[in-house]
């Protein structure tokens, strides 16, 4: 028996109010900015140059469009589920309703890779850019306190120092966790400000840089293939799409806030699809300007391709502006990731699969504050003491795995519950979910073997927890969830 969670129970939970429930404060605009906050990070400022220099040339703009289409397949599936089951939990909840408790546990445990380790990864990079920004003001943090113990740095005098812990990364994690405890409305307000700031800088770069585009840098727009698959030509565009695909990851975090949306049936599809559309337009315009300012060959092996492009304009001050935008981008990504992770554990705890402490809601703020405090410590430990290279690719494989299961879930639910009202219906089913599955699996296959090994180890640890604790405390499995008599589906 798969112990699936009945849809009528999920809908009943979604309609509950009062003590122990999350407060509905997020508008459709908040949900769109949440998606943009999670999507636009430093990936825009680094992956663009990498994909242009090694794969697509100026046609990296086309690669972004293809990547967006691939991401949209999963996004449409998320939108259908989020409007149909407006409850916190995202892919975990959808899997529980369609494929049963064990698969739900797997995806819930897997989402820790995306959200918790994702926040840790981004906070480490946030720390590095903060150090760069402070240098402009002649302020310096001792390097020992900006690195993990496994890293070292060479000072200007040739002295080699080893890291103690990454204090700036811990600082931003703790601050944002405390903000999340204060409330979703307050967190959304801060996220809105950060999104406005980083989008403003991106728009300024586009507007200023457009004047200095050199047409010869866009000729040829699709460079000839070098004879090796993925190095320019049509194959290069598709390889570039695989590279920039990861710049879109994050929109799914919108679905974790379904239980805090004022009108989730309308707002969730708007938040998911709207944030994807906005980011795609910005990505295409940004990459068009960047490859127009400098020849794509100049971006090869550069960690800061945008700086090369800005150097082609008379506005050097944009360098500092871009760093500020990256910091704002990272901050909003961390904020949304931490929020998403606490909501996943909140829902798993409500189902009995995790200890009750994770679903305790603050009496005043109506937030899962104990879950926020736990992840403030858990994520801080990773951010302080683990190198970024170890956790980065684990985030990608965890995210793509979640996408695959959501796409499968839409097809399962269409067959098992065909008459349930769907405020938003993904078009062209089963084509859309199948396309999403194929694209996401192809991305997973392209990741290194050691990433798969880490995923296997992480999942093995999850299985131990499930069979040692979760299986024995599951409310559904132990018959502790009261199924409403003669449940009627809500009006569409």
C-alpha positions in Angstrom: 0.0 0.0 0.0 1.4 3.4 -1.0 -0.4 5.4 1.7 -1.4 8.3 -0.6 -2.8 11.4 1.1 -6.3 11.9 -0.1 -6.9 15.1 -2.1 -10.0 16.1 0.0 -7.8 16.1 3.2 -5.2 18.3 1.5 -8.0 20.7 0.4 -9.4 20.7 3.9 -6.0 21.6 5.3 -5.6 24.4 2.8 -8.9 26.0 4.0 -8.0 25.8 7.7 -7.5 29.0 9.7 -6.7 29.8 13.3 -4.0 28.8 15.8 -1.3 26.5 14.3 -1.9 27.6 10.7 0.1 29.9 8.5 -1.2 33.5 7.9 -2.3 34.3 4.3 -0.6 37.6 3.6 1.0 37.3 0.1 -0.5 38.9 -3.0 0.1 37.9 -6.6 2.7 40.7 -6.9 4.5 39.3 -3.8 4.5 35.8 -5.4 5.9 37.2 -8.7 8.7 39.1 -6.9 9.4 36.0 -4.8 10.0 34.0 -8.0 12.1 36.7 -9.5 14.0 36.9 -6.2 14.8 33.2 -6.3 15.7 33.1 -10.0 17.9 36.2 -10.6 21.1 35.5 -8.8 24.7 35.7 -9.9 23.9 33.1 -12.5 22.9 35.9 -14.8 26.2 37.6 -14.3 28.4 34.5 -14.7 26.7 31.8 -16.7 26.0 34.2 -19.6 29.6 34.7 -20.3 30.5 31.1 -19.9 27.8 29.9 -22.3 28.7 32.6 -24.8 32.5 31.9 -24.8 32.4 28.1 -24.8 29.2 27.2 -26.6 26.8 29.6 -28.3 28.6 32.9 -29.0 26.1 35.8 -29.4 23.4 33.2 -29.9 23.4 32.7 -26.1 20.2 34.8 -26.3 18.6 31.8 -28.2 20.1 29.4 -25.6 18.3 31.4 -22.9 15.0 31.1 -24.8 15.4 27.3 -25.2 16.4 27.0 -21.5 13.3 29.0 -20.5 11.1 26.7 -22.7 12.5 23.7 -21.0 12.0 25.2 -17.5 8.5 26.3 -18.5 7.4 22.7 -19.0 8.1 22.0 -15.3 6.7 25.4 -14.4 3.3 24.7 -16.0 3.1 21.4 -14.1 4.0 23.3 -10.8 1.3 25.9 -11.6 -1.4 23.3 -12.1 -0.6 21.6 -8.8 -0.1 24.8 -6.8 -3.6 26.1 -7.9 -5.2 22.7 -7.4 -3.5 22.0 -4.0 -2.9 25.4 -2.4 -0.9 24.1 0.6 2.7 24.5 1.8 5.0 21.7 0.8 5.5 22.1 -3.0 6.7 18.9 -4.7 6.6 17.0 -1.4 2.8 17.6 -1.1 2.1 16.9 -4.8 4.0 13.6 -4.5 2.1 12.6 -1.4 -1.2 13.0 -3.2 -0.1 11.2 -6.4 2.6 8.6 -5.7 2.3 7.9 -2.0 4.2 8.5 1.3 7.5 6.9 0.5 8.0 8.9 -2.8 6.9 12.0 -0.9 9.5 11.4 1.7 12.2 10.9 -0.9 11.3 14.2 -2.6 10.9 16.0 0.7 14.4 14.9 1.8 15.7 15.7 -1.7 14.4 19.3 -1.4 16.8 19.9 1.5 19.5 19.7 -1.2 17.7 22.4 -3.2 16.7 24.8 -0.4 18.9 24.4 2.6 22.2 23.5 0.8 21.2 26.0 -1.9 21.0 28.8 0.7 24.3 27.7 2.1 26.0 27.7 -1.3 24.6 31.2 -2.2 25.6 32.6 1.2 29.2 31.6 0.6 29.3 33.5 -2.6 27.4 36.4 -1.0 30.4 36.6 1.5 32.9 36.8 -1.4 31.1 39.6 -3.1 30.6 41.5 0.2 34.4 41.4 0.7 34.8 42.9 -2.9 32.3 45.6 -2.2 34.0 46.6 1.1 37.4 46.9 -0.6 36.0 49.8 -2.6 35.5 51.6 0.8 38.9 50.5 2.1 37.3 48.2 4.6 38.7 44.7 5.1 37.6 41.6 6.9 40.5 39.2 7.9 40.5 36.5 5.2 40.6 33.8 7.9 37.0 34.7 8.7 35.7 34.6 5.1 36.8 31.0 4.3 36.1 27.5 5.5 38.8 25.6 7.3 39.4 23.6 4.1 40.4 26.7 2.2 43.4 29.0 2.1 44.4 32.3 0.6 47.7 34.1 -0.3 48.0 37.6 1.0 49.7 40.5 -0.8 53.0 39.9 1.1 53.0 36.3 0.1 51.8 34.9 3.4 49.4 31.9 3.1 46.6 31.9 5.6 44.0 29.2 6.3 40.4 29.8 7.0 38.7 29.5 10.3 35.0 30.0 9.3 33.0 32.1 6.9 31.5 34.7 9.3 29.8 36.9 6.7 27.9 33.9 5.3 26.7 33.0 8.8 25.7 36.6 9.4 23.4 36.8 6.4 21.8 33.4 7.1 21.0 34.3 10.7 19.7 37.8 9.8 17.4 36.5 7.1 16.2 33.6 9.4 15.2 36.1 12.0 13.4 38.2 9.4 11.4 35.1 8.3 10.4 34.5 11.9 9.1 38.0 12.0 6.6 37.2 9.3 5.9 36.4 5.6 4.6 39.9 4.9 7.7 41.6 6.3 9.9 39.1 4.5 8.0 39.7 1.2 8.5 43.5 1.7 12.3 43.1 2.1 12.3 40.7 -0.9 10.4 43.3 -3.0 13.0 46.0 -2.2 15.9 43.6 -3.1 14.2 42.6 -6.4 13.5 46.2 -7.4 17.2 47.1 -6.7 18.7 44.2 -8.7 16.2 44.5 -11.6 16.9 48.3 -11.6 20.7 47.7 -12.0 20.1 45.1 -14.7 17.8 47.5 -16.6 20.4 50.3 -16.2 23.1 48.0 -17.7 20.8 47.2 -20.6 19.8 50.8 -21.2 23.4 52.2 -20.9 25.1 49.3 -22.7 22.7 49.3 -25.7 24.2 52.6 -26.9 27.6 51.1 -27.2 26.7 47.8 -28.9 29.1 47.1 -31.8 27.3 45.1 -34.6 30.5 43.4 -35.6 30.5 41.6 -32.2 27.2 40.0 -33.2 28.6 38.8 -36.5 28.3 35.9 -37.1 25.4 35.6 -34.6 25.7 31.8 -34.6 29.5 31.0 -34.9 30.4 27.9 -37.0 30.8 24.7 -35.2 34.4 23.8 -34.5 33.8 20.1 -35.3 33.1 19.1 -31.8 29.5 18.7 -30.5 28.5 21.6 -28.3 31.2 24.0 -29.4 29.2 26.6 -31.4 26.8 26.0 -34.3 23.3 24.6 -33.5 24.7 22.0 -31.1 26.5 24.8 -29.2 23.2 26.6 -28.7 21.6 23.6 -27.2 24.7 22.9 -25.0 24.5 26.6 -24.0 20.9 26.1 -23.1 21.9 23.3 -20.7 24.4 25.6 -19.1 22.1 28.5 -18.6 19.1 26.3 -17.6 20.4 26.5 -14.0 20.0 30.3 -14.1 16.2 29.7 -14.1 16.2 27.4 -11.1 14.2 28.8 -8.2 10.8 29.5 -9.5 9.5 26.4 -7.8 10.1 28.0 -4.4 6.9 30.1 -5.1 4.9 26.9 -4.7 6.1 26.5 -1.1 4.2 29.7 -0.1 0.8 28.5 -1.4 -0.6 28.3 2.2 0.4 32.0 2.8 -1.1 33.4 -0.5 -4.2 35.5 -0.3 -5.7 33.9 -3.4 -3.6 30.8 -4.2 -5.8 29.5 -7.0 -5.2 32.6 -9.0 -1.9 33.9 -7.5 0.2 30.7 -7.7 0.1 30.3 -11.5 0.7 34.1 -11.9 3.7 33.9 -9.5 5.3 30.9 -11.2 4.7 31.7 -14.8 5.0 35.4 -14.4 8.4 35.3 -12.7 9.6 32.9 -15.4 8.4 35.3 -18.2 9.9 38.4 -16.6 13.3 36.7 -16.0 13.4 35.3 -19.5 13.0 38.8 -21.1 15.6 40.3 -18.8 18.1 37.4 -19.5 17.7 37.7 -23.3 18.2 41.5 -23.3 21.1 41.3 -20.8 22.9 38.7 -22.8 22.3 40.6 -26.1 23.9 43.7 -24.7 26.8 41.9 -23.0 27.8 40.1 -26.2 27.3 43.3 -28.2 29.7 45.3 -26.0 32.5 42.8 -26.1 33.3 39.9 -28.4 32.2 36.6 -26.9 35.8 35.2 -27.2 36.9 37.7 -24.5 34.7 36.1 -21.9 36.6 32.8 -22.0 37.9 31.7 -18.6 36.6 34.9 -17.0 35.0 34.8 -13.6 33.6 38.3 -14.2 32.4 38.6 -17.8 30.1 41.5 -17.0 33.1 43.6 -15.9 34.7 43.0 -19.3 31.6 44.3 -21.0 31.3 47.3 -18.8 34.9 48.2 -19.5 33.8 48.8 -23.1 31.7 51.7 -21.9 32.7 55.0 -20.3 30.7 54.2 -17.2 33.1 52.3 -14.9 30.9 53.1 -11.9 28.6 50.3 -13.1 31.2 47.9 -11.7 30.1 48.8 -8.2 26.5 48.8 -9.3 26.8 45.2 -10.6 28.3 44.0 -7.3 25.4 45.7 -5.4 23.0 44.0 -7.7 24.7 40.6 -7.2 24.6 41.1 -3.4 20.9 42.0 -3.6 20.3 39.0 -5.9 22.0 36.6 -3.6 20.2 38.0 -0.5 16.8 37.5 -2.1 17.7 34.0 -3.2 18.8 33.1 0.3 15.7 34.6 1.8 13.4 32.6 -0.6 15.4 29.4 -0.1 15.2 29.5 3.7 11.5 30.3 3.5 10.9 27.4 1.2 12.9 24.9 3.3 11.1 25.8 6.5 7.7 25.4 4.8 8.7 22.0 3.5 9.6 20.8 6.9 6.5 22.4 8.4 4.3 20.3 6.1 6.3 17.1 6.7 6.0 17.6 10.4 2.3 18.1 10.2 2.1 14.7 8.5 4.1 13.1 11.3 7.1 12.3 9.1 9.3 14.7 11.1 9.1 15.7 14.8 6.3 18.1 15.8 8.8 20.9 16.6 9.1 21.7 12.9 5.4 22.5 12.7 5.1 24.7 15.8 3.7 28.1 14.7 4.6 31.3 16.6 1.5 32.6 18.4 2.0 36.2 17.3 3.9 36.0 13.9 2.1 32.9 12.6 5.4 31.5 11.2 7.1 28.1 11.8 9.7 29.8 13.9 11.4 26.7 15.4 12.0 25.3 11.9 13.5 28.7 11.0 15.8 28.6 14.0 16.8 25.0 13.2 17.8 25.9 9.7 19.5 29.1 10.8 21.9 26.8 12.7 22.0 23.9 10.1 22.6 26.1 7.1 25.1 28.3 9.0 27.2 25.3 9.8 27.4 24.4 6.1 28.1 28.0 5.1 30.8 28.4 7.7 32.7 25.2 7.4 32.1 23.6 4.0 33.6 24.7 0.7 31.2 25.9 -2.0 32.4 23.4 -4.5 31.1 20.5 -2.5 27.4 21.6 -2.2 26.9 23.5 -5.5 26.2 20.6 -7.9 24.1 18.8 -5.2 21.7 21.7 -5.4 21.2 21.3 -9.1 20.6 17.5 -9.1 18.2 17.8 -6.2 16.2 20.5 -8.0 16.0 18.6 -11.3 14.9 15.5 -9.5 12.0 17.5 -7.9 11.0 18.8 -11.4 10.9 15.2 -12.7 8.6 14.0 -10.0 6.2 17.0 -10.3 5.9 16.3 -14.1 5.1 12.7 -13.4 2.6 13.7 -10.7 0.6 15.8 -13.1 0.0 12.9 -15.4 -0.8 10.6 -12.5 -3.3 13.0 -11.0 -5.0 13.6 -14.4 -5.7 9.9 -14.5 -6.6 9.2 -10.9 -8.6 12.4 -10.3 -9.8 13.7 -13.7 -12.8 15.5 -12.4 -11.2 17.5 -9.6 -11.4 21.3 -10.3 -8.2 22.7 -11.7 -8.2 26.6 -11.6 -5.1 26.4 -13.8 -4.6 23.5 -16.3 -1.2 22.8 -17.8 -1.8 22.7 -21.6 -1.0 19.8 -23.9 -0.9 17.0 -21.3 0.9 14.6 -21.6 3.2 16.3 -24.0 4.2 19.1 -21.6 5.1 16.9 -18.6 6.8 14.3 -20.7 8.9 17.0 -22.3 9.7 18.4 -18.9 10.8 14.9 -17.7 13.1 14.3 -20.7 14.7 17.7 -20.5 15.3 17.5 -16.7 16.7 13.9 -16.9 19.1 15.0 -19.6 20.3 17.8 -17.4 20.8 15.3 -14.5 22.7 12.9 -16.7 25.1 15.7 -17.7 26.2 16.2 -14.1 29.5 14.6 -12.8 29.5 11.1 -11.4 30.6 12.3 -7.9 27.4 14.4 -7.7 25.4 11.2 -8.3 27.4 9.5 -5.5 26.7 12.3 -3.1 23.0 12.1 -4.0 23.0 8.4 -3.3 24.7 8.9 0.1 22.2 11.7 1.0 19.3 9.5 0.0 20.6 6.5 2.0 20.7 8.8 5.1 17.1 9.8 4.3 16.0 6.1 4.1 17.5 5.4 7.5 15.5 8.3 9.0 12.3 7.3 7.2 12.4 3.7 8.4 13.7 4.5 11.9 11.3 7.3 12.6 9.0 8.6 9.9 7.3 5.3 9.0 6.3 4.7 12.7 5.0 8.3 13.3 3.1 8.8 10.0 -0.4 10.1 10.7 -1.8 8.6 7.5 -0.1 5.2 8.0 -1.3 5.0 11.6 -4.9 6.1 10.8 -4.7 9.3 12.8 -6.0 11.5 10.0 -9.8 11.8 9.9 -11.1 11.6 6.4 -14.2 13.9 5.9 -17.4 11.9 5.2 -18.7 12.2 1.7 -16.2 14.9 0.7 -17.4 17.1 -2.1 -14.9 18.8 -4.4 -14.9 22.6 -4.1 -16.6 24.7 -6.8 -14.2 25.7 -9.6 
